[in-house]
């Protein structure tokens, strides 16, 4: 998951922003887009790095903790999975 987030926010989103700036048809719109979006592309890259590190920390935590869920934890995981399933439909 962290690799996906990192790839999207570090490479894909800035490349998409740049292609949108380059495809601006009007001459007046292109400099404005370069000022507004071009200077903030690094935010997307920082977000990608941050999400990758957070996912890495959770993966390391789960690897070293390796505890089993009790019945309360199983119910919580079941609730979250049902909620996500309904949201994605």
Buried (B, 14 or more C-beta within 10 A) or exposed (E): EBEEBBEBBBEBBBEEBBEEBEEBEEEEEBEEBBEEBBEEBEEBBEBBBEBBEEBEEEEEEEEEEEEEEEEEEEEEEEEEEEEEEEEEE
